[in-house]
């Protein structure tokens, strides 16, 4: 069956439900905000127990990554993401989920060809293009004489 781009677009539009922005935007905002508030609470907790600002920030990052990985492992992060939408991809927790989920999915193929090879399937391009963009921006900044 040969389908043109226009026909495919029409089929896709008919099969895809419309997003209810009036529901999804507030939910994403609230869930993302709650994740950030949890991070801020960990930051203040670590500072209260004697960690300096930089150490507390590092501990907070590690804690959020660990919690996101743990929730992904117990298949709870996906349930959260179903309701939170884009709010669940607050950078650090969303990135942890993007690394752990493929690793868990392919663990049956072994540690090297499964977990090791598939771990960065989703997160790998983000890392590569993030580094490439930062180098490009740094070069532009340097060439413009602002460095």
C-alpha positions as CSV (number, residue, x, y, z in Angstrom):
1,X,0.0,0.0,0.0
2,X,1.5,3.3,-1.1
3,X,0.6,6.3,1.0
4,X,1.5,9.9,0.2
5,X,2.7,12.3,2.8
6,X,-0.6,14.2,2.7
7,X,-2.6,11.0,3.2
8,X,-0.3,9.9,6.0
9,X,-0.8,13.3,7.7
10,X,-4.5,13.0,7.4
11,X,-4.4,9.4,8.9
12,X,-2.2,10.6,11.7
13,X,-4.4,13.5,12.5
14,X,-7.5,11.3,12.6
15,X,-5.8,8.7,14.8
16,X,-4.3,11.2,17.3
17,X,-6.4,12.8,20.0
18,X,-6.2,16.5,20.4
19,X,-4.3,17.7,23.5
20,X,-6.4,19.5,26.1
21,X,-4.0,22.3,26.8
22,X,-6.3,23.7,29.5
23,X,-5.6,20.5,31.5
24,X,-2.1,19.5,30.5
25,X,-0.4,22.9,31.0
26,X,-1.4,23.5,34.6
27,X,-0.7,19.8,35.5
28,X,2.8,20.1,33.9
29,X,3.4,23.3,35.8
30,X,2.3,22.0,39.1
31,X,4.2,18.6,38.9
32,X,7.4,20.3,37.6
33,X,7.1,22.8,40.4
34,X,6.6,20.1,43.0
35,X,9.7,18.3,41.8
36,X,11.7,21.6,42.0
37,X,10.3,22.2,45.5
38,X,11.4,18.7,46.6
39,X,14.9,19.6,45.2
40,X,14.9,22.8,47.1
41,X,13.9,21.0,50.3
42,X,16.8,18.6,49.9
43,X,19.1,21.5,49.3
44,X,18.0,23.2,52.5
45,X,18.1,20.0,54.4
46,X,21.7,19.3,53.4
47,X,22.8,22.8,54.2
48,X,21.1,22.6,57.6
49,X,23.1,19.5,58.4
50,X,26.4,21.2,57.6
51,X,27.1,20.8,53.9
52,X,28.3,23.9,52.2
53,X,26.3,25.4,49.3
54,X,28.2,23.6,46.6
55,X,28.3,20.3,48.4
56,X,24.6,20.6,49.2
57,X,23.8,21.3,45.6
58,X,25.8,18.3,44.5
59,X,24.1,16.1,47.1
60,X,20.7,17.4,46.0
61,X,21.5,16.5,42.4
62,X,22.6,13.0,43.3
63,X,19.5,12.5,45.5
64,X,17.1,13.6,42.7
65,X,18.9,11.4,40.2
66,X,18.8,8.5,42.6
67,X,15.1,9.0,43.4
68,X,14.2,9.3,39.7
69,X,16.2,6.1,38.9
70,X,14.6,4.3,41.8
71,X,11.1,5.4,40.7
72,X,11.9,4.3,37.1
73,X,13.0,0.9,38.3
74,X,9.8,0.4,40.2
75,X,7.8,1.6,37.2
76,X,6.4,4.5,39.2
77,X,8.0,7.3,37.2
78,X,6.0,6.3,34.1
79,X,2.8,6.5,36.1
80,X,3.8,9.9,37.4
81,X,4.7,11.0,33.8
82,X,1.3,10.0,32.5
83,X,-0.3,12.6,34.7
84,X,2.6,15.2,34.9
85,X,3.3,15.3,31.2
86,X,6.2,17.7,30.5
87,X,6.4,18.5,34.2
88,X,8.1,15.1,34.7
89,X,11.0,16.0,32.5
90,X,12.4,18.6,34.8
91,X,16.0,18.3,33.6
92,X,17.7,16.2,36.2
93,X,14.9,13.8,36.9
94,X,13.8,13.5,33.3
95,X,17.4,12.8,32.3
96,X,17.8,10.1,34.9
97,X,14.6,8.5,33.7
98,X,15.9,8.7,30.1
99,X,19.1,6.8,31.1
100,X,17.5,4.2,33.4
101,X,14.4,3.3,31.3
102,X,16.2,1.9,28.2
103,X,18.8,0.1,30.4
104,X,16.0,-1.7,32.3
105,X,14.2,-2.5,29.0
106,X,17.2,-4.2,27.5
107,X,18.7,-5.9,30.7
108,X,17.6,-9.3,29.4
109,X,20.2,-8.9,26.6
110,X,23.0,-8.8,29.2
111,X,25.1,-6.1,30.8
112,X,27.3,-5.3,27.8
113,X,24.9,-5.6,24.8
114,X,21.8,-4.8,26.7
115,X,22.3,-2.4,29.6
116,X,25.6,-0.9,28.4
117,X,24.8,-0.5,24.8
118,X,21.2,0.7,25.2
119,X,21.6,2.9,28.3
120,X,22.2,6.1,26.3
121,X,19.8,5.4,23.4
122,X,17.6,8.3,24.5
123,X,20.0,10.4,26.5
124,X,23.0,10.0,24.2
125,X,21.9,12.5,21.6
126,X,21.0,15.0,24.3
127,X,24.6,14.7,25.6
128,X,26.2,14.9,22.2
129,X,24.2,17.8,20.9
130,X,24.4,19.6,24.2
131,X,28.2,19.4,24.2
132,X,28.3,20.4,20.5
133,X,26.0,23.4,21.1
134,X,28.1,24.5,24.1
135,X,31.3,24.3,22.1
136,X,29.7,26.2,19.2
137,X,28.3,28.9,21.5
138,X,31.7,29.2,23.3
139,X,33.5,29.7,20.0
140,X,31.0,32.4,19.0
141,X,31.4,34.0,22.3
142,X,35.2,33.9,22.0
143,X,35.2,35.2,18.4
144,X,33.0,38.1,19.3
145,X,35.6,39.1,21.9
146,X,33.5,38.7,24.9
147,X,35.7,36.1,26.5
